Amino acid sequence: MKTFDLLNITKEVIAMANWKCQKCGYTLEADAPPEKCPSCKEKCEFLDNTCYTPDCQGDGVDKRIK
């Protein structure tokens, strides 16, 4: 979550989760994973690879999750 102060108005920006297809590796940013993978068109399990630690918050994706 990032906070911005514009003209003395504080607004919180909540980032969406990053999801990775376990079959083809396709990644997307969304509130929830899709039913079908947009890349391989299969019904896949998606892994939440959102970064929740300070060491990878720059891009929001945890590269350690394969």
MDAnalysis code that builds the backbone (N, CA, C; Angstrom):
import MDAnalysis as mda
import numpy as np

u = mda.Universe.empty(198, n_residues=66, atom_resindex=np.repeat(np.arange(66), 3), trajectory=True)
u.add_TopologyAttr("name", ["N", "CA", "C"] * 66)
u.add_TopologyAttr("resid", np.arange(1, 67))
u.add_TopologyAttr("resname", ["MET", "LYS", "THR", "PHE", "ASP", "LEU", "LEU", "ASN", "ILE", "THR", "LYS", "GLU", "VAL", "ILE", "ALA", "MET", "ALA", "ASN", "TRP", "LYS", "CYS", "GLN", "LYS", "CYS", "GLY", "TYR", "THR", "LEU", "GLU", "ALA", "ASP", "ALA", "PRO", "PRO", "GLU", "LYS", "CYS", "PRO", "SER", "CYS", "LYS", "GLU", "LYS", "CYS", "GLU", "PHE", "LEU", "ASP", "ASN", "THR", "CYS", "TYR", "THR", "PRO", "ASP", "CYS", "GLN", "GLY", "ASP", "GLY", "VAL", "ASP", "LYS", "ARG", "ILE", "LYS"])
u.atoms.positions = np.array([
    [0.838, -1.164, 0.000],
    [0.000, 0.000, 0.000],
    [0.889, 1.234, 0.000],
    [0.607, 2.171, -0.878],
    [1.375, 3.402, -0.971],
    [0.462, 4.560, -0.593],
    [1.026, 5.571, 0.024],
    [0.265, 6.752, 0.415],
    [0.847, 7.967, -0.276],
    [-0.011, 8.793, -0.860],
    [0.411, 10.011, -1.532],
    [-0.246, 11.206, -0.864],
    [0.449, 12.315, -0.801],
    [-0.114, 13.535, -0.241],
    [-0.097, 14.588, -1.342],
    [-1.253, 14.819, -1.933],
    [-1.402, 15.785, -3.008],
    [-2.320, 16.904, -2.527],
    [-1.807, 18.112, -2.520],
    [-2.589, 19.279, -2.084],
    [-3.194, 19.066, -0.703],
    [-2.381, 18.488, 0.181],
    [-2.784, 18.217, 1.559],
    [-3.943, 17.229, 1.662],
    [-4.152, 16.429, 0.628],
    [-5.162, 15.371, 0.658],
    [-4.399, 14.056, 0.612],
    [-4.578, 13.240, 1.615],
    [-3.884, 11.965, 1.668],
    [-4.783, 10.895, 1.062],
    [-4.204, 10.131, 0.136],
    [-4.960, 9.084, -0.538],
    [-4.145, 7.809, -0.501],
    [-4.776, 6.715, -0.126],
    [-4.103, 5.432, -0.112],
    [-4.365, 4.726, -1.434],
    [-3.315, 4.145, -1.977],
    [-3.432, 3.368, -3.202],
    [-3.153, 1.918, -2.833],
    [-4.123, 1.074, -3.031],
    [-3.980, -0.334, -2.689],
    [-3.670, -1.097, -3.969],
    [-2.530, -1.742, -3.977],
    [-2.101, -2.494, -5.162],
    [-2.864, -3.809, -5.255],
    [-3.111, -4.227, -6.484],
    [-3.745, -5.521, -6.707],
    [-2.693, -6.613, -6.571],
    [-3.156, -7.820, -6.360],
    [-2.260, -8.961, -6.216],
    [-1.690, -9.359, -7.570],
    [-0.534, -9.977, -7.551],
    [0.091, -10.543, -8.744],
    [-0.142, -12.046, -8.726],
    [-0.584, -12.591, -9.855],
    [-0.896, -14.006, -9.959],
    [-0.047, -14.646, -11.053],
    [0.384, -15.889, -10.825],
    [1.219, -16.609, -11.788],
    [0.591, -17.974, -12.079],
    [0.388, -18.259, -13.374],
    [-0.160, -19.547, -13.801],
    [0.862, -20.638, -13.513],
    [0.415, -21.718, -12.876],
    [1.344, -22.797, -12.549],
    [1.653, -23.693, -13.738],
    [0.881, -23.584, -14.825],
    [1.169, -24.401, -16.017],
    [2.138, -23.711, -16.960],
    [1.859, -22.438, -17.320],
    [2.688, -21.786, -18.346],
    [3.535, -20.629, -17.811],
    [3.300, -20.182, -16.572],
    [4.108, -19.116, -15.995],
    [3.603, -17.709, -16.291],
    [2.473, -17.590, -16.995],
    [1.902, -16.274, -17.300],
    [1.594, -15.533, -16.003],
    [1.905, -14.240, -15.946],
    [1.617, -13.446, -14.752],
    [0.672, -12.309, -15.099],
    [-0.177, -11.948, -14.132],
    [-1.085, -10.835, -14.300],
    [-1.354, -10.195, -12.952],
    [-1.830, -8.961, -13.002],
    [-2.178, -8.211, -11.804],
    [-3.697, -8.076, -11.770],
    [-4.316, -8.601, -10.702],
    [-5.769, -8.569, -10.576],
    [-6.154, -8.788, -9.121],
    [-7.395, -8.450, -8.788],
    [-7.881, -8.684, -7.424],
    [-7.966, -10.175, -7.113],
    [-8.347, -10.959, -8.119],
    [-8.488, -12.406, -7.960],
    [-8.008, -13.081, -9.243],
    [-7.566, -14.328, -9.159],
    [-7.109, -15.010, -10.372],
    [-8.292, -15.345, -11.283],
    [-8.051, -15.426, -12.598],
    [-9.132, -15.766, -13.516],
    [-9.461, -17.258, -13.470],
    [-10.620, -17.614, -14.016],
    [-10.996, -19.033, -14.116],
    [-10.076, -19.760, -15.094],
    [-9.815, -19.124, -16.256],
    [-8.944, -19.694, -17.287],
    [-7.751, -18.777, -17.478],
    [-6.598, -19.348, -17.760],
    [-5.403, -18.562, -18.030],
    [-5.553, -17.866, -19.383],
    [-5.334, -16.550, -19.436],
    [-5.423, -15.837, -20.705],
    [-4.360, -16.265, -21.722],
    [-3.282, -16.858, -21.263],
    [-2.197, -17.248, -22.160],
    [-2.379, -18.661, -22.711],
    [-2.475, -19.657, -21.830],
    [-2.557, -21.048, -22.299],
    [-3.993, -21.542, -22.470],
    [-4.959, -20.710, -22.090],
    [-6.391, -21.006, -22.261],
    [-6.853, -22.243, -21.499],
    [-6.097, -22.652, -20.501],
    [-6.437, -23.811, -19.678],
    [-7.037, -23.342, -18.361],
    [-7.780, -24.224, -17.712],
    [-8.235, -23.949, -16.357],
    [-7.074, -24.342, -15.444],
    [-6.407, -23.350, -14.880],
    [-5.160, -23.571, -14.131],
    [-5.289, -23.086, -12.696],
    [-4.363, -23.535, -11.881],
    [-4.214, -22.972, -10.553],
    [-3.272, -21.786, -10.675],
    [-3.615, -20.696, -9.999],
    [-2.772, -19.510, -10.001],
    [-2.172, -19.338, -8.620],
    [-0.895, -19.002, -8.595],
    [-0.150, -18.787, -7.363],
    [-0.031, -17.289, -7.117],
    [-0.336, -16.853, -5.917],
    [-0.181, -15.438, -5.553],
    [1.303, -15.174, -5.347],
    [1.920, -14.428, -6.276],
    [3.351, -14.125, -6.143],
    [3.579, -12.642, -5.836],
    [2.613, -12.052, -5.141],
    [2.728, -10.667, -4.697],
    [3.825, -10.552, -3.642],
    [4.580, -9.474, -3.688],
    [5.634, -9.247, -2.711],
    [5.030, -8.676, -1.432],
    [5.340, -9.301, -0.319],
    [4.867, -8.814, 0.976],
    [6.023, -8.450, 1.899],
    [7.258, -8.443, 1.380],
    [8.416, -8.109, 2.197],
    [9.127, -6.890, 1.614],
    [9.842, -6.136, 2.437],
    [10.496, -4.914, 1.955],
    [11.549, -5.125, 0.875],
    [12.173, -6.292, 0.814],
    [13.265, -6.493, -0.139],
    [12.809, -6.603, -1.598],
    [11.524, -6.777, -1.863],
    [11.069, -6.885, -3.255],
    [9.886, -5.972, -3.560],
    [9.675, -4.945, -2.780],
    [8.522, -4.074, -2.982],
    [8.657, -3.143, -4.180],
    [9.825, -3.010, -4.758],
    [10.017, -2.099, -5.881],
    [9.114, -2.413, -7.057],
    [9.059, -3.699, -7.451],
    [8.205, -4.074, -8.577],
    [6.953, -4.820, -8.137],
    [6.840, -5.147, -6.855],
    [5.637, -5.785, -6.323],
    [5.526, -7.277, -6.553],
    [6.543, -7.882, -7.166],
    [6.521, -9.316, -7.450],
    [7.653, -9.990, -6.716],
    [7.326, -11.096, -6.059],
    [8.342, -11.877, -5.351],
    [8.978, -12.847, -6.342],
    [10.190, -12.549, -6.797],
    [10.892, -13.351, -7.806],
    [11.317, -14.717, -7.270],
    [11.272, -14.905, -5.955],
    [11.668, -16.187, -5.383],
    [10.613, -17.270, -5.639],
    [9.392, -16.872, -5.946],
    [8.321, -17.826, -6.205],
    [8.418, -18.277, -7.650],
    [8.638, -19.528, -7.848],
    [8.807, -20.094, -9.199],
    [7.576, -20.847, -9.624],
])
